[in-house]
């Protein structure tokens, strides 16, 4: 009995952690869906709130949660938070088919029935309980399930490469682990640091976050940053300057090495201050006009010029270290076909070859897309869903390991640029390709980060995966039930649910333009040229041992200047604190401080949102 009990605690998947997983899906999910329908926001802090609640309840009952149970509650809750909107996507698809926008662009009739039912009565009846929904829902959930297997497989691959073999630091994984361990450990001083940091963040967030949520008026500081373009523009037309006002962005600099923070800031400053000013002076930034704010300047310069250097330099920054150290790849590949003893905890043994699992499942997804869009070249589908999918996650996982931030291809009008490039390369002759399961994303690198948090919390990654897939169907069922209830109350979109009424028409126009038109944002010459320049520069820096992080520089190019400036400022603040309190103290407690800031912000934002929702409910009462 003792042996089994210790095994359960080591695994973390117990009846208590299972209740902790189900709690946000059943209790907090309705509020999160309602919040999205009314404001476009979600209860993003619900994993923190759930963990705090269950840690306190367990301590009150005299049986504290184990580190492993706490990790499972937090990590699975965070991983499933995005699944609550799954069935809203089906309503969005039906609304799009019946919208005047789709009919005007001639798209309504080309939407396949396996994607959205054609039955017009379903739209007026507002129900999923009809046989016409069976095929679209089952296909979408099946493809989503396969895509998650792809992500998990890549997560194991990248975990092997960058955590076990290369041992990258993954600074933000330390922050998540610090939240969990500090809440359950008995070290009083660390808890005091966490609580004081949490209190500071709560006071700051009340002034900055809560005021706009509750009253609609601006807070003490503008979010997400202060905008100094008005003062910079007369001297340097096109340049942007500002600094992040979210305390958690600045705190990110506490946990990043100085080389990483500095290289990120240099990348952003070089692009969006110096680079944009030069582009305007040379007449290359044609979309720039006087009076643009930071976000407008960033978006226009990003899409019109920086997008190609970002992709080119990102490829070099992510792949160059692997080519430079081929033993990393060889050792990782060899390890993929063996069972790691660290993954054999509990009753489940890890899949012997995640790479083979990835190939099989990604191939099934590719073949499914080819069957549904038979006139589209299958080799382009496999190039995207297998080749590029793996390369992109290798780059993103390395970026997470070094900078704490993932690297990803940008979206254009709601669609991924890499997917658009493949569709347009195939000629778009088969309209079904726009609705086929062309899955590509950086979910694998996210699993790599989560596996690292599991390692820090002494939890088996396979048990984490098991808990996730046990809870996934419950999350989908919960989404089905609550979205159906809200849909029966009132049409979506409508005056009762204003966010879709505002946002869905905008997204519909963008989607229709993408399907009926063609974008030419990618410039192969600029992309390849940037990659070659980056390769030469990185080689020279390595040759002379120049202290510079090329992957962080590439991330800086893709990051708005205020955010990277805030991270750099956070690093400077960390240096000052370390000078006065001692480097040993700072190294011991900096992750705890960042965790406290995240908890404090999450509590204030979630509480403010709930109060705002209650006030709206009270306003709507019939008296």
C-alpha positions, 0 to 999 in steps of 0.5 A, a space after each residue: 500500500 505504501 508503495 502504491 501511494 508513493 507511486 501515485 504521488 510521484 505520478 501526480 495523477 490522483 483523484 485530487 488532481 483530477 478534481 482540480 483539472 475538472 474544476 475550471 472546465 465545469 465551474 470557470 469555463 462558462 464565465 470564460 465563454 461569456 466573457 469572450 462573447 461579450 468582451 473578446 477576453 478570456 479568464 487567462 489566469 484561471 490555472 493560477 487561481 485554480 492552483 491557489 484554491 486547491 493548495 489552500 483547501 488541501 492545506 486546510 484539510 491537513 493533507 497538502 498537495 504534492 508537487 506532482 499533483 500541483 503541477 498536473 492541476 496547473 499544467 493541464 488546466 493551462 493546456 486545456 484553456 484554449 479548448 473552451 472555444 472549440 464549438 464557437 468555431 463551428 458557429 462561426 463557420 455556419 455564420 460565415 456560410 450564411 453571411 452576406 460577405 461570403 455570398 458577395 465574394 461567391 464563397 458560400 457555395 464552395 464551402 464543403 458540407 464536411 466543413 459546415 452543414 448546408 442545412 439553412 434551418 440549423 442557423 435559425 434553430 440554433 442547435 448542434 443536436 442535428 445529424 447534419 452536424 455529425 460529419 463536420 464536428 467529428 472530422 474537426 475533432 478527429 483532426 484536432 486530436 491527430 494534431 495534438 498527437 503531432 505536437 506531443 511527439 515533437 515535444 518529446 523530440 525537442 525535449 530530448 534535443 534541447 533539454 536532455 542533450 543540449 541543456 538549454 536554460 528555458 528561463 520561463 519554465 523555471 518561472 512556472 515551476 517556481 509558482 508550483 514549488 513555492 506554493 507547496 514548499 515549507 520554506 517561509 522566506 521564499 513564501 514571503 518573497 512570493 507574497 510580497 511580490 504578489 502584493 506589489 503586482 496586485 497594487 500595480 495591476 489595480 492602478 493599471 489593469 483594473 481601472 479600464 476593466 471596471 470603468 472603461 477609463 484609462 488606468 494610471 499608465 496606458 496598456 500595453 505600453 507608453 507611446 513616444 512616437 509623437 515626440 520621436 517623429 519630428 526628429 526621426 520620421 518612421 522611428 518608434 519608441 516606447 516602453 512596456 507598462 505590463 509589470 510581467 513584461 519588465 519582469 521577464 528581464 529578471 530571468 534572462 541572461 544579459 546577453 539575451 536581453 541586450 541582443 533582443 533590444 538591439 534587434 528591435 531597436 535596429 529594426 523599428 527605430 533605426 531601420 524604419 527611419 532609414 526606410 522612410 528616408 530612402 522612400 521604401 516605407 511607402 505605407 508610413 504617414 505622419 501620426 502613426 502610433 507604435 502598433 500601426 507603425 510596427 504592423 505596417 513595417 513588419 508586413 511590408 519589409 521586416 517579415 522576410 528578414 525575420 524568417 530568413 534570420 530566424 531559420 539561420 538562428 535556429 538551425 545554425 547551432 544544430 549544424 555547428 554541433 551535429 552531435 546534438 542531432 545524432 545523440 538526440 536521434 539515437 535517444 529517440 529510439 530508446 526509452 528514457 529511464 526518466 520517462 518510465 515513472 508510473 505505469 506508462 512507458 513512453 513511446 519508443 519512437 516519438 519521431 516515428 509517431 510524428 511521421 505516421 500521424 502527420 502523414 495521416 493528416 496530410 493524406 486526409 487533406 489530400 483526400 478532401 482536396 484531391 486537386 491540390 499537389 500532395 507534395 506541397 501538403 507534406 512539405 508543410 505538415 511534415 518538413 516545415 512543421 518539424 523545422 519550425 518547432 526546432 527553431 521555436 523550441 530553441 528560441 524558448 530555451 534561450 529567450 523564453 519566447 517562442 518563434 513563429 511565422 506571423 499571421 496575415 488577416 487571420 491566416 498563417 503566412 506559411 500556410 498561405 504561401 503553400 496554398 498560393 504555390 499550389 495555385 489554389 485550384 482546389 477551393 477545398 484546400 482552404 478548409 482542409 486540415 493543413 495543420 502547422 504550428 509551434 505546439 510541439 515547442 510548447 510541449 517541450 517547455 511543459 515537459 521541462 516544467 514537469 522535470 523541474 517539478 519531478 513529474 513524469 512527462 508521460 503522466 502529464 500527457 496521460 492526464 491531458 488526454 484524459 481531460 481533453 474529451 471532457 473539455 470538448 464536452 464542456 465546450 459543447 454544453 455551455 456554447 449550446 446553452 448560450 446559443 439557445 439563449 440568443 443568436 451568436 452574434 447578436 446584441 447580447 453577445 457583442 464581441 462576435 457582432 463586431 469581430 466576426 464581420 471583420 474576420 469574414 471580410 479578411 477570410 473572403 479576401 484571402 480565398 478570392 485573392 492573392 498576397 505577395 508578402 513573401 519576397 524570396 530574394 530578400 528572405 534568402 539574402 537575409 539568411 545568407 547575411 545572417 549566416 556570415 555574421 553568425 559565423 564571424 561572431 563565433 570566430 572571434 567569440 563575440 558575446 552575442 545571441 543571434 536567436 535573441 536578436 532574431 526574436 527582437 526583430 519580431 518583437 515590438 520595440 516597447 516589449 524588448 525595451 521593457 525586458 532590457 529595463 528589467 535586466 538593468 533593474 535586476 542588476 541594480 537589485 543584485 548590487 544592493 542585495 547581493 548576487 546570491 540573494 538575487 539568483 535565489 529569489 528572482 524566479 520567485 519574484 517573477 512568479 509572484 508578479 504573475 500571480 498578483 496580476 492574474 488575481 486582479 485581472 480575473 477578479 476585475 473581470 468577474 466584477 465587471 460581468 456581475 455588474 452587467 448581469 445586474 444591469 440586465 435584470 428586469 427591474 
